[in-house]
């Protein structure tokens, strides 16, 4: 089974919305209601938004902790809220999604800006990434790899969730050192020729898979059967 060399191994992660399987419907619901709230004192905005979240289908009996997690996860990952000087108010992305309900545009914008380290992480995690030297835009790297590698191959190329997780996301050669994409592609191809397997358990591949799923929603990637 494939293992990233220990000196290059570092696992990236980010907040994972509890509504991952319903993300498109939830995002429109949240953006619309957040925009309607306008600018309020932080505590008032929190209480009103929690009440709105609880009204979403299936949330009526959820614990306060779960409702709070919905609010903080969507805020930190998708940037729908802005908190400043004791007030909370809708961000630009929330307003845009409310106005046009264009999820393709929303996710393209999200992926264009999404990077490590980033505001979606807690302060201690940001410090850790800065100390290690990680500077990584996953969607950009994946698209560059597919674009450039496809020019060197006769057949259409593809990547699996496991390959992206192990050979890109969890490898400092990519996330810190910005390894040339063809170098990464050759490593993936070599593993295929050697029939090397990957750990595909959910906890291992889920963060890379999140980004790949968002890229599909953004019409940047296609899923092959």
N, CA, C and O of each residue as an XYZ file, in Angstrom:
900
protein
N       0.851     -1.206      0.000
C       0.000      0.000      0.000
C       0.881      1.248      0.000
O       1.908      1.299      0.677
N       0.462      2.252     -0.771
C       1.285      3.446     -0.923
C       1.363      4.250      0.369
O       0.369      4.422      1.076
N       2.563      4.736      0.661
C       2.788      5.619      1.786
C       3.611      6.808      1.311
O       4.662      6.632      0.695
N       3.143      8.005      1.590
C       3.962      9.178      1.314
C       5.215      9.071      2.176
O       5.110      8.794      3.371
N       6.400      9.284      1.601
C       7.618      9.248      2.434
C       7.461     10.124      3.667
O       6.950     11.240      3.581
N       7.894      9.622      4.799
C       7.633     10.298      6.072
C       8.066     11.756      6.076
O       7.377     12.601      6.649
N       9.189     12.065      5.452
C       9.688     13.442      5.489
C       8.817     14.394      4.666
O       8.935     15.612      4.792
N       7.943     13.835      3.822
C       7.065     14.663      3.008
C       5.601     14.574      3.430
O       4.747     15.257      2.866
N       5.316     13.743      4.411
C       3.909     13.525      4.766
C       3.394     14.621      5.687
O       3.970     14.888      6.741
N       2.305     15.247      5.274
C       1.570     16.168      6.136
C       0.138     16.215      5.638
O      -0.115     16.518      4.472
N      -0.781     15.918      6.516
C      -2.179     15.799      6.122
C      -2.901     17.127      6.230
O      -2.953     17.722      7.307
N      -3.456     17.596      5.130
C      -4.254     18.817      5.122
C      -5.703     18.501      5.491
O      -6.197     17.401      5.245
N      -6.359     19.473      6.074
C      -7.780     19.307      6.365
C      -8.448     20.673      6.374
O      -7.775     21.703      6.358
N      -9.768     20.672      6.400
C     -10.557     21.893      6.438
C     -11.917     21.562      7.056
O     -12.251     20.386      7.200
N     -12.710     22.581      7.426
C     -14.046     22.295      7.972
C     -14.880     21.521      6.965
O     -14.801     21.769      5.762
N     -15.671     20.593      7.455
C     -16.519     19.770      6.593
C     -17.978     19.988      6.995
O     -18.404     19.517      8.050
N     -18.742     20.694      6.171
C     -20.147     20.958      6.512
C     -20.922     19.678      6.768
O     -20.740     18.685      6.065
N     -21.784     19.699      7.771
C     -22.592     18.537      8.098
C     -23.634     18.271      7.030
O     -24.228     17.194      6.976
N     -23.848     19.265      6.180
C     -24.838     19.122      5.115
C     -24.162     18.801      3.787
O     -24.687     19.137      2.726
N     -22.990     18.147      3.839
C     -22.212     17.899      2.615
C     -23.048     17.247      1.519
O     -22.909     17.602      0.349
N     -23.905     16.308      1.873
C     -24.677     15.589      0.854
C     -25.838     16.414      0.306
O     -26.499     16.001     -0.646
N     -26.087     17.570      0.900
C     -27.194     18.432      0.471
C     -26.688     19.854      0.289
O     -27.436     20.818      0.452
N     -25.412     19.974     -0.049
C     -24.742     21.267      0.022
C     -25.351     22.305     -0.904
O     -25.414     23.482     -0.548
N     -25.801     21.896     -2.086
C     -26.319     22.886     -3.030
C     -27.612     23.534     -2.521
O     -27.758     24.756     -2.560
N     -28.546     22.704     -2.042
C     -29.809     23.231     -1.525
C     -29.582     24.072     -0.275
O     -30.175     25.140     -0.119
N     -28.726     23.587      0.607
C     -28.478     24.288      1.861
C     -27.816     25.637      1.625
O     -28.161     26.620      2.280
N     -26.873     25.692      0.701
C     -26.169     26.948      0.463
C     -27.121     28.043     -0.010
O     -27.029     29.180      0.451
N     -28.027     27.718     -0.915
C     -28.992     28.712     -1.385
C     -29.892     29.151     -0.233
O     -30.170     30.340     -0.073
N     -30.346     28.189      0.566
C     -31.196     28.495      1.719
C     -30.464     29.422      2.692
O     -31.019     30.419      3.153
N     -29.218     29.079      2.993
C     -28.457     29.857      3.961
C     -28.119     31.241      3.422
O     -28.274     32.237      4.129
N     -27.662     31.310      2.183
C     -27.281     32.595      1.606
C     -28.480     33.545      1.565
O     -28.356     34.725      1.893
N     -29.632     33.027      1.164
C     -30.841     33.853      1.065
C     -31.241     34.415      2.427
O     -31.566     35.596      2.551
N     -31.214     33.565      3.434
C     -31.621     34.005      4.774
C     -30.577     34.890      5.439
O     -30.923     35.823      6.164
N     -29.315     34.606      5.198
C     -28.254     35.453      5.742
C     -28.356     36.856      5.146
O     -28.221     37.852      5.856
N     -28.596     36.923      3.844
C     -28.726     38.231      3.189
C     -29.917     39.000      3.739
O     -29.862     40.221      3.889
N     -30.988     38.284      4.036
C     -32.199     38.945      4.556
C     -31.985     39.512      5.958
O     -32.642     40.481      6.338
N     -31.077     38.922      6.724
C     -30.838     39.395      8.092
C     -30.149     40.750      8.122
O     -30.359     41.535      9.046
N     -29.334     41.025      7.123
C     -28.626     42.300      7.106
C     -27.561     42.376      8.187
O     -27.000     41.353      8.580
N     -27.283     43.563      8.663
C     -26.245     43.794      9.659
C     -26.860     43.874     11.053
O     -27.759     44.676     11.306
N     -26.357     43.024     11.954
C     -26.874     42.973     13.319
C     -25.724     42.815     14.301
O     -24.638     42.372     13.927
N     -25.964     43.185     15.579
C     -24.967     42.846     16.600
C     -24.687     41.343     16.570
O     -25.589     40.548     16.305
N     -23.467     40.961     16.835
C     -23.029     39.575     16.670
C     -23.940     38.578     17.369
O     -24.310     37.562     16.782
N     -24.305     38.856     18.617
C     -25.134     37.911     19.375
C     -26.536     37.803     18.778
O     -27.105     36.712     18.738
N     -27.097     38.914     18.318
C     -28.433     38.892     17.710
C     -28.409     38.113     16.392
O     -29.310     37.324     16.107
N     -27.370     38.349     15.603
C     -27.247     37.652     14.326
C     -27.139     36.149     14.581
O     -27.774     35.352     13.890
N     -26.350     35.769     15.558
C     -26.176     34.351     15.886
C     -27.516     33.722     16.259
O     -27.863     32.656     15.749
N     -28.266     34.368     17.138
C     -29.543     33.806     17.599
C     -30.542     33.681     16.443
O     -31.218     32.661     16.309
N     -30.629     34.712     15.621
C     -31.573     34.686     14.511
C     -31.187     33.640     13.467
O     -32.047     32.944     12.928
N     -29.884     33.535     13.186
C     -29.445     32.557     12.186
C     -29.613     31.140     12.713
O     -29.976     30.243     11.952
N     -29.358     30.922     13.992
C     -29.581     29.599     14.580
C     -31.043     29.188     14.458
O     -31.346     28.028     14.179
N     -31.940     30.133     14.668
C     -33.364     29.850     14.537
C     -33.716     29.472     13.099
O     -34.528     28.577     12.866
N     -33.107     30.151     12.154
C     -33.329     29.840     10.732
C     -32.801     28.454     10.397
O     -33.455     27.690      9.687
N     -31.626     28.133     10.904
C     -31.031     26.811     10.646
C     -31.914     25.715     11.220
O     -32.091     24.663     10.605
N     -32.462     25.963     12.386
C     -33.309     24.946     13.023
C     -34.595     24.704     12.227
O     -35.196     23.634     12.327
N     -35.011     25.685     11.446
C     -36.220     25.533     10.639
C     -35.983     24.721      9.372
O     -36.940     24.317      8.710
N     -34.727     24.478      9.029
C     -34.436     23.695      7.826
C     -34.878     22.250      8.040
O     -34.771     21.715      9.143
N     -35.366     21.639      6.998
C     -35.909     20.275      7.074
C     -34.946     19.320      7.778
O     -33.786     19.185      7.388
N     -35.449     18.662      8.820
C     -34.665     17.670      9.545
C     -33.883     18.208     10.718
O     -33.262     17.438     11.451
N     -33.900     19.537     10.917
C     -33.100     20.130     11.987
C     -33.890     20.447     13.247
O     -33.315     20.920     14.227
N     -35.188     20.198     13.244
C     -36.030     20.591     14.368
C     -35.615     20.003     15.696
O     -35.766     20.645     16.735
N     -35.088     18.776     15.676
C     -34.721     18.116     16.934
C     -33.218     18.061     17.156
O     -32.745     17.341     18.035
N     -32.456     18.830     16.354
C     -30.999     18.824     16.500
C     -30.581     19.566     17.766
O     -31.271     20.477     18.224
N     -29.449     19.167     18.317
C     -28.930     19.818     19.526
C     -28.412     21.209     19.196
O     -28.136     21.531     18.040
N     -28.286     22.028     20.241
C     -27.738     23.373     20.041
C     -26.325     23.291     19.464
O     -25.945     24.132     18.649
N     -25.555     22.305     19.870
C     -24.190     22.158     19.377
C     -24.181     21.919     17.866
O     -23.365     22.492     17.144
N     -25.087     21.076     17.402
C     -25.164     20.794     15.966
C     -25.561     22.035     15.191
O     -24.996     22.320     14.135
N     -26.532     22.775     15.708
C     -26.972     24.009     15.043
C     -25.830     25.021     14.998
O     -25.603     25.664     13.973
N     -25.118     25.157     16.105
C     -23.969     26.070     16.131
C     -22.902     25.647     15.134
O     -22.276     26.490     14.492
N     -22.697     24.344     15.005
C     -21.691     23.845     14.063
C     -22.080     24.161     12.620
O     -21.227     24.508     11.803
N     -23.369     24.040     12.313
C     -23.835     24.431     10.978
C     -23.402     25.866     10.688
O     -22.839     26.156      9.632
N     -23.670     26.752     11.631
C     -23.401     28.173     11.428
C     -21.900     28.448     11.271
O     -21.487     29.174     10.367
N     -21.106     27.873     12.145
C     -19.669     28.161     12.104
C     -18.994     27.500     10.911
O     -18.061     28.064     10.339
N     -19.450     26.318     10.531
C     -18.838     25.630      9.389
C     -19.088     26.369      8.092
O     -18.179     26.512      7.275
N     -20.294     26.834      7.894
C     -20.601     27.534      6.654
C     -19.919     28.898      6.624
O     -19.568     29.398      5.555
N     -19.734     29.493      7.788
C     -19.072     30.786      7.862
C     -17.592     30.652      7.544
O     -17.059     31.415      6.738
N     -16.920     29.687      8.171
C     -15.475     29.566      8.019
C     -15.078     29.022      6.658
O     -14.069     29.449      6.096
N     -15.845     28.095      6.121
C     -15.466     27.473      4.852
C     -15.884     28.308      3.644
O     -15.066     28.575      2.763
N     -17.141     28.718      3.597
C     -17.660     29.375      2.397
C     -17.686     30.899      2.477
O     -17.988     31.568      1.489
N     -17.376     31.442      3.632
C     -17.249     32.885      3.743
C     -18.532     33.656      3.492
O     -18.507     34.714      2.863
N     -19.651     33.138      3.976
C     -20.918     33.831      3.767
C     -21.139     34.957      4.770
O     -21.968     35.837      4.545
N     -20.403     34.931      5.870
C     -20.587     35.919      6.927
C     -19.325     36.739      7.131
O     -18.210     36.261      6.919
N     -19.522     37.976      7.543
C     -18.403     38.835      7.933
C     -18.668     39.328      9.350
O     -19.760     39.806      9.657
N     -17.670     39.208     10.202
C     -17.771     39.699     11.576
C     -16.744     40.809     11.777
O     -15.551     40.622     11.539
N     -17.229     41.962     12.218
C     -16.327     43.103     12.394
C     -16.916     44.079     13.398
O     -18.094     44.430     13.332
N     -16.071     44.509     14.331
C     -16.459     45.542     15.305
C     -17.732     45.189     16.059
O     -18.558     46.061     16.328
N     -17.895     43.909     16.404
C     -19.047     43.501     17.194
C     -20.312     43.247     16.396
O     -21.354     42.936     16.973
N     -20.237     43.373     15.081
C     -21.396     43.154     14.221
C     -21.130     41.990     13.264
O     -19.981     41.671     12.957
N     -22.201     41.371     12.806
C     -22.129     40.337     11.777
C     -23.050     40.743     10.635
O     -24.147     41.255     10.860
N     -22.594     40.509      9.408
C     -23.405     40.875      8.247
C     -23.057     39.981      7.060
O     -22.011     39.332      7.065
N     -23.918     39.940      6.042
C     -23.696     39.052      4.901
C     -22.456     39.447      4.104
O     -22.179     40.629      3.904
N     -21.711     38.428      3.652
C     -20.577     38.680      2.786
C     -21.009     38.787      1.328
O     -22.165     38.538      0.986
N     -20.073     39.155      0.491
C     -20.360     39.330     -0.935
C     -20.865     38.042     -1.569
O     -21.765     38.073     -2.408
N     -20.289     36.905     -1.171
C     -20.699     35.641     -1.776
C     -22.141     35.299     -1.430
O     -22.872     34.756     -2.258
N     -22.550     35.619     -0.201
C     -23.935     35.361      0.186
C     -24.890     36.205     -0.656
O     -25.926     35.716     -1.106
N     -24.539     37.466     -0.865
C     -25.397     38.355     -1.649
C     -25.466     37.902     -3.103
O     -26.541     37.907     -3.704
N     -24.327     37.510     -3.672
C     -24.309     37.075     -5.068
C     -25.148     35.815     -5.274
O     -25.906     35.703     -6.238
N     -24.992     34.867     -4.342
C     -25.751     33.622     -4.479
C     -27.239     33.873     -4.288
O     -28.064     33.225     -4.931
N     -27.585     34.798     -3.419
C     -28.997     35.161     -3.224
C     -29.585     35.766     -4.492
O     -30.714     35.463     -4.877
N     -28.806     36.621     -5.129
C     -29.306     37.338     -6.307
C     -29.452     36.439     -7.536
O     -30.450     36.516     -8.253
N     -28.441     35.578     -7.775
C     -28.476     34.811     -9.033
C     -28.666     33.310     -8.846
O     -28.978     32.601     -9.802
N     -28.477     32.819     -7.608
C     -28.602     31.389     -7.309
C     -27.800     30.537     -8.299
O     -28.204     29.436     -8.674
N     -26.658     31.082     -8.704
C     -25.775     30.419     -9.666
C     -24.699     29.665     -8.896
O     -23.663     30.229     -8.545
N     -24.954     28.382     -8.637
C     -24.022     27.592     -7.840
C     -22.719     27.317     -8.579
O     -21.669     27.180     -7.951
N     -22.776     27.234     -9.904
C     -21.540     27.029    -10.662
C     -20.605     28.213    -10.447
O     -19.421     28.038    -10.161
N     -21.145     29.407    -10.587
C     -20.343     30.613    -10.357
C     -19.854     30.674     -8.919
O     -18.697     31.006     -8.662
N     -20.740     30.354     -7.981
C     -20.385     30.400     -6.564
C     -19.188     29.505     -6.272
O     -18.232     29.933     -5.625
N     -19.239     28.260     -6.748
C     -18.161     27.329     -6.439
C     -16.891     27.640     -7.213
O     -15.794     27.376     -6.720
N     -17.013     28.194     -8.412
C     -15.809     28.619     -9.126
C     -15.100     29.720     -8.357
O     -13.876     29.709     -8.226
N     -15.873     30.670     -7.848
C     -15.287     31.750     -7.048
C     -14.670     31.201     -5.768
O     -13.556     31.570     -5.396
N     -15.404     30.319     -5.099
C     -14.909     29.704     -3.865
C     -13.583     28.987     -4.112
O     -12.626     29.182     -3.363
N     -13.519     28.162     -5.153
C     -12.322     27.371     -5.431
C     -11.160     28.249     -5.879
O     -10.002     27.942     -5.597
N     -11.466     29.332     -6.573
C     -10.402     30.251     -7.009
C      -9.680     30.837     -5.796
O      -8.463     31.026     -5.823
N     -10.430     31.121     -4.739
C      -9.851     31.754     -3.553
C      -9.373     30.749     -2.501
O      -8.552     31.094     -1.651
N      -9.871     29.523     -2.548
C      -9.587     28.568     -1.473
C      -8.125     28.148     -1.494
O      -7.607     27.719     -2.525
N      -7.467     28.274     -0.349
C      -6.057     27.907     -0.253
C      -5.690     27.543      1.180
O      -6.421     27.818      2.132
N      -4.533     26.916      1.288
C      -3.925     26.619      2.590
C      -2.630     27.423      2.688
O      -1.843     27.431      1.742
N      -2.391     28.108      3.830
C      -3.314     28.347      4.935
C      -4.390     29.342      4.524
O      -4.203     30.129      3.596
N      -5.523     29.294      5.229
C      -6.626     30.184      4.907
C      -7.506     30.429      6.107
O      -7.361     29.782      7.144
N      -8.425     31.374      5.956
C      -9.299     31.761      7.051
C     -10.286     30.699      7.474
O     -10.965     30.862      8.488
N     -10.386     29.604      6.716
C     -11.278     28.509      7.096
C     -10.716     27.685      8.245
O     -11.415     26.838      8.801
N      -9.448     27.928      8.607
C      -8.788     27.160      9.663
C      -8.698     27.958     10.956
O      -8.755     29.187     10.950
N      -8.555     27.234     12.066
C      -8.339     27.881     13.352
C      -6.926     28.470     13.389
O      -6.035     28.041     12.655
N      -6.749     29.458     14.259
C      -5.476     30.186     14.299
C      -4.284     29.261     14.510
O      -3.246     29.433     13.871
N      -4.423     28.277     15.407
C      -3.286     27.397     15.682
C      -2.916     26.551     14.471
O      -1.747     26.215     14.278
N      -3.919     26.203     13.647
C      -3.638     25.434     12.435
C      -2.973     26.308     11.377
O      -2.111     25.841     10.632
N      -3.374     27.576     11.313
C      -2.746     28.505     10.378
C      -1.272     28.680     10.734
O      -0.406     28.670      9.859
N      -1.002     28.837     12.018
C       0.383     28.986     12.477
C       1.196     27.753     12.101
O       2.325     27.872     11.626
N       0.629     26.581     12.310
C       1.333     25.336     11.993
C       1.693     25.266     10.512
O       2.818     24.912     10.158
N       0.734     25.603      9.646
C       0.989     25.559      8.209
C       2.040     26.576      7.798
O       2.879     26.304      6.939
N       1.989     27.751      8.418
C       2.989     28.773      8.113
C       4.384     28.324      8.540
O       5.363     28.564      7.834
N       4.469     27.678      9.688
C       5.760     27.190     10.161
C       6.330     26.111      9.245
O       7.537     26.059      9.010
N       5.458     25.257      8.735
C       5.893     24.193      7.839
C       6.218     24.734      6.453
O       7.053     24.178      5.739
N       5.553     25.820      6.082
C       5.796     26.424      4.783
C       4.790     26.042      3.719
O       5.056     26.212      2.529
N       3.626     25.523      4.128
C       2.601     25.129      3.166
C       1.993     26.363      2.513
O       1.581     27.299      3.198
N       1.941     26.360      1.193
C       1.243     27.373      0.403
C       0.646     26.628     -0.784
O       1.356     26.241     -1.712
N      -0.657     26.434     -0.739
C      -1.248     25.483     -1.677
C      -2.663     25.879     -2.054
O      -3.516     26.078     -1.190
N      -2.904     25.993     -3.362
C      -4.248     26.171     -3.909
C      -4.632     24.864     -4.604
O      -4.202     24.622     -5.732
N      -5.425     24.026     -3.957
C      -5.666     22.679     -4.494
C      -6.318     22.651     -5.868
O      -5.881     21.897     -6.738
N      -7.358     23.459     -6.084
C      -8.039     23.425     -7.376
C      -7.094     23.847     -8.494
O      -7.096     23.247     -9.570
N      -6.304     24.855     -8.251
C      -5.341     25.334     -9.244
C      -4.339     24.235     -9.597
O      -4.047     24.008    -10.771
N      -3.820     23.563     -8.584
C      -2.808     22.526     -8.830
C      -3.407     21.348     -9.595
O      -2.798     20.831    -10.531
N      -4.594     20.935     -9.193
C      -5.247     19.794     -9.854
C      -5.545     20.113    -11.315
O      -5.305     19.281    -12.190
N      -6.059     21.293    -11.585
C      -6.375     21.674    -12.961
C      -5.114     21.793    -13.810
O      -5.109     21.400    -14.977
N      -4.044     22.336    -13.228
C      -2.790     22.428    -13.962
C      -2.252     21.041    -14.290
O      -1.770     20.798    -15.396
N      -2.338     20.139    -13.324
C      -1.858     18.777    -13.572
C      -2.636     18.133    -14.715
O      -2.039     17.571    -15.633
N      -3.952     18.211    -14.663
C      -4.766     17.587    -15.700
C      -4.526     18.227    -17.063
O      -4.480     17.535    -18.080
N      -4.374     19.546    -17.079
C      -4.176     20.252    -18.351
C      -2.826     19.924    -18.968
O      -2.745     19.574    -20.145
N      -1.771     20.036    -18.180
C      -0.421     19.847    -18.715
C      -0.138     18.369    -18.986
O       0.454     18.020    -20.008
N      -0.567     17.505    -18.066
C      -0.315     16.077    -18.265
C      -1.069     15.542    -19.479
O      -0.587     14.645    -20.171
N      -2.249     16.093    -19.735
C      -3.033     15.611    -20.881
C      -2.326     15.895    -22.206
O      -2.575     15.215    -23.200
N      -1.454     16.887    -22.223
C      -0.708     17.215    -23.444
C       0.379     16.193    -23.737
O       0.890     16.121    -24.855
N       0.730     15.401    -22.726
C       1.806     14.424    -22.900
C       1.279     13.012    -23.126
O       2.055     12.088    -23.370
N      -0.028     12.846    -23.045
C      -0.622     11.516    -23.149
C      -1.505     11.414    -24.388
O      -2.115     12.393    -24.818
N      -1.558     10.231    -24.942
C      -2.401     10.001    -26.120
C      -3.855      9.794    -25.735
O      -4.758     10.157    -26.490
N      -4.087      9.212    -24.565
C      -5.451      8.960    -24.110
C      -5.865     10.010    -23.082
O      -5.030     10.674    -22.467
N      -7.174     10.136    -22.919
C      -7.709     11.044    -21.894
C      -7.246     10.582    -20.526
O      -7.270      9.388    -20.229
N      -6.824     11.518    -19.694
C      -6.312     11.141    -18.379
C      -7.357     11.393    -17.297
O      -8.348     12.089    -17.517
N      -7.114     10.815    -16.135
C      -8.028     10.949    -15.008
C      -7.245     10.826    -13.711
O      -6.099     10.377    -13.700
N      -7.873     11.227    -12.635
C      -7.327     11.068    -11.296
C      -8.392     10.456    -10.407
O      -9.578     10.742    -10.577
N      -7.995      9.628     -9.473
C      -8.932      9.076     -8.505
C      -8.869      9.880     -7.211
O      -7.911     10.612     -6.963
N      -9.909      9.728     -6.390
C      -9.917     10.390     -5.080
C      -8.665     10.023     -4.288
O      -8.035     10.879     -3.669
N      -8.317      8.742     -4.318
C      -7.184      8.259     -3.534
C      -5.868      8.845     -4.032
O      -5.001      9.197     -3.233
N      -5.721      8.947     -5.332
C      -4.485      9.505     -5.889
C      -4.335     10.971     -5.507
O      -3.242     11.416     -5.156
N      -5.428     11.719     -5.574
C      -5.373     13.133     -5.212
C      -5.059     13.288     -3.725
O      -4.274     14.156     -3.341
N      -5.668     12.450     -2.892
C      -5.439     12.542     -1.449
C      -3.990     12.236     -1.098
O      -3.342     13.010     -0.393
N      -3.482     11.110     -1.586
C      -2.157     10.651     -1.166
C      -1.019     11.329     -1.922
O       0.006     11.667     -1.329
N      -1.193     11.526     -3.213
C      -0.087     12.019     -4.039
C      -0.058     13.528     -4.176
O       0.922     14.085     -4.668
N      -1.117     14.197     -3.748
C      -1.156     15.659     -3.841
C      -1.424     16.284     -2.476
O      -0.568     16.990     -1.942
N      -2.602     16.033     -1.906
C      -3.021     16.706     -0.681
C      -2.109     16.433      0.509
O      -1.813     17.340      1.287
N      -1.664     15.191      0.653
C      -0.904     14.812      1.852
C       0.593     14.755      1.607
O       1.326     14.140      2.381
N       1.052     15.389      0.538
C       2.466     15.317      0.160
C       3.038     16.730      0.091
O       2.619     17.537     -0.739
N       3.991     17.020      0.961
C       4.581     18.342      1.021
C       5.328     18.718     -0.249
O       5.573     19.898     -0.499
N       5.688     17.732     -1.048
C       6.324     18.057     -2.322
C       5.380     18.884     -3.192
O       5.822     19.691     -4.010
N       4.081     18.676     -3.008
C       3.076     19.466     -3.733
C       2.642     20.681     -2.928
O       2.643     21.800     -3.440
N       2.275     20.465     -1.680
C       1.628     21.524     -0.895
C       2.600     22.556     -0.357
O       2.203     23.683     -0.058
N       3.860     22.192     -0.229
C       4.864     23.147      0.257
C       5.856     23.530     -0.841
O       6.190     24.702     -1.017
N       6.319     22.513     -1.577
C       7.409     22.728     -2.531
C       6.930     23.039     -3.939
O       7.733     23.345     -4.821
N       5.611     22.960     -4.151
C       5.032     23.235     -5.471
C       5.731     22.432     -6.558
O       6.194     22.983     -7.557
N       5.801     21.127     -6.349
C       6.454     20.240     -7.309
C       5.837     20.419     -8.694
O       4.622     20.584     -8.800
N       6.639     20.392     -9.755
C       6.082     20.465    -11.107
C       5.002     19.406    -11.286
O       5.163     18.267    -10.847
N       3.914     19.779    -11.925
C       2.785     18.858    -12.015
C       3.134     17.589    -12.786
O       2.587     16.523    -12.501
N       4.036     17.691    -13.756
C       4.416     16.487    -14.494
C       5.184     15.508    -13.610
O       5.097     14.294    -13.794
N       5.932     16.044    -12.656
C       6.627     15.174    -11.700
C       5.610     14.391    -10.868
O       5.784     13.195    -10.634
N       4.562     15.061    -10.430
C       3.508     14.393     -9.654
C       2.766     13.384    -10.525
O       2.456     12.281    -10.075
N       2.485     13.756    -11.755
C       1.798     12.846    -12.673
C       2.617     11.590    -12.930
O       2.064     10.491    -12.979
N       3.916     11.735    -13.094
C       4.776     10.570    -13.307
C       4.767      9.650    -12.091
O       4.834      8.428    -12.228
N       4.685     10.238    -10.912
C       4.621      9.425     -9.690
C       3.313      8.634     -9.659
O       3.299      7.456     -9.304
N       2.232      9.284    -10.027
C       0.927      8.611    -10.066
C       0.938      7.494    -11.106
O       0.456      6.391    -10.848
N       1.489      7.788    -12.277
C       1.555      6.774    -13.335
C       2.410      5.584    -12.917
O       2.059      4.435    -13.186
N       3.522      5.859    -12.265
C       4.390      4.767    -11.798
C       3.636      3.868    -10.827
O       3.718      2.643    -10.915
N       2.903      4.476     -9.905
C       2.125      3.687     -8.946
C       1.106      2.805     -9.664
O       0.846      1.677     -9.245
N       0.534      3.325    -10.744
C      -0.430      2.530    -11.507
C       0.251      1.335    -12.174
O      -0.274      0.222    -12.146
N       1.415      1.569    -12.771
C       2.101      0.465    -13.451
C       2.530     -0.611    -12.463
O       2.598     -1.792    -12.804
N       2.818     -0.191    -11.239
C       3.227     -1.138    -10.201
C       2.030     -1.719     -9.446
O       2.183     -2.528     -8.531
N       0.836     -1.286     -9.856
C      -0.406     -1.747     -9.224
C      -0.393     -1.515     -7.708
O      -0.844     -2.352     -6.927
N       0.131     -0.366     -7.327
C       0.189      0.012     -5.919
C      -1.185      0.475     -5.461
O      -1.830      1.268     -6.148
N      -1.631      0.002     -4.336
C      -2.941      0.370     -3.805
C      -2.812      1.536     -2.826
O      -1.720      1.869     -2.367
N      -3.955      2.143     -2.522
C      -4.000      3.280     -1.597
C      -5.007      2.994     -0.489
O      -5.974      2.257     -0.678
N      -4.756      3.589      0.662
C      -5.743      3.560      1.738
C      -6.908      4.453      1.306
O      -6.738      5.661      1.136
N      -8.074      3.864      1.133
C      -9.232      4.615      0.640
C     -10.273      4.879      1.725
O     -11.398      5.272      1.417
N      -9.914      4.668      2.983
C     -10.873      4.872      4.062
C     -11.281      6.345      4.126
O     -10.509      7.239      3.780
N     -12.514      6.571      4.577
C     -13.117      7.899      4.527
C     -12.296      8.987      5.175
O     -12.144     10.068      4.607
N     -11.758      8.720      6.370
C     -11.010      9.745      7.081
C      -9.759     10.163      6.327
O      -9.267     11.276      6.514
N      -9.242      9.294      5.483
C      -8.000      9.573      4.773
C      -8.242     10.413      3.522
O      -7.483     11.341      3.242
N      -9.277     10.100      2.782
C      -9.475     10.746      1.474
C     -10.525     11.852      1.493
O     -10.699     12.540      0.487
N     -11.225     12.041      2.601
C     -12.407     12.907      2.589
C     -12.120     14.361      2.237
O     -12.946     15.006      1.591
N     -10.971     14.894      2.646
C     -10.714     16.312      2.392
C     -10.378     16.555      0.926
O     -10.829     17.537      0.338
N      -9.600     15.675      0.344
C      -9.341     15.777     -1.091
C     -10.639     15.579     -1.870
O     -10.900     16.285     -2.844
N     -11.449     14.612     -1.435
C     -12.712     14.337     -2.129
C     -13.656     15.531     -2.052
O     -14.385     15.803     -3.007
N     -13.653     16.243     -0.933
C     -14.473     17.454     -0.835
C     -14.154     18.416     -1.967
O     -15.051     18.894     -2.662
N     -12.876     18.694     -2.146
C     -12.472     19.656     -3.169
C     -12.817     19.140     -4.558
O     -13.268     19.906     -5.409
N     -12.611     17.863     -4.793
C     -12.976     17.287     -6.091
C     -14.481     17.393     -6.330
O     -14.916     17.702     -7.440
N     -15.270     17.138     -5.297
C     -16.726     17.260     -5.427
C     -17.134     18.695     -5.740
O     -18.012     18.924     -6.572
N     -16.500     19.661     -5.077
C     -16.812     21.059     -5.335
C     -16.399     21.448     -6.752
O     -17.066     22.263     -7.390
N     -15.314     20.877     -7.243
C     -14.875     21.148     -8.615
C     -15.870     20.583     -9.629
O     -16.061     21.157    -10.702
N     -16.496     19.469     -9.291
C     -17.531     18.908    -10.171
C     -18.744     19.829    -10.205
O     -19.287     20.101    -11.275
N     -19.175     20.313     -9.028
C     -20.319     21.236     -8.979
C     -20.016     22.493     -9.789
O     -20.901     23.062    -10.428
N     -18.750     22.919     -9.752
C     -18.337     24.131    -10.476
C     -18.128     23.887    -11.959
O     -17.726     24.795    -12.688
N     -18.397     22.665    -12.415
C     -18.206     22.292    -13.824
C     -16.754     22.386    -14.261
O     -16.470     22.620    -15.436
N     -15.835     22.206    -13.321
C     -14.408     22.200    -13.640
C     -13.906     20.785    -13.902
O     -12.885     20.592    -14.564
N     -14.634     19.789    -13.376
C     -14.286     18.380    -13.565
C     -15.537     17.585    -13.902
O     -16.658     17.994    -13.600
N     -15.319     16.454    -14.528
C     -16.398     15.494    -14.784
C     -16.124     14.212    -14.025
O     -14.970     13.820    -13.847
N     -17.166     13.570    -13.587
C     -17.031     12.279    -12.908
C     -17.148     11.177    -13.961
O     -18.090     11.154    -14.754
N     -16.183     10.274    -13.953
C     -16.233      9.131    -14.856
C     -16.838      7.947    -14.126
O     -16.567      7.714    -12.948
N     -17.673      7.195    -14.857
C     -18.368      6.070    -14.269
C     -17.480      5.075    -13.639
O     -17.956      4.074    -13.104
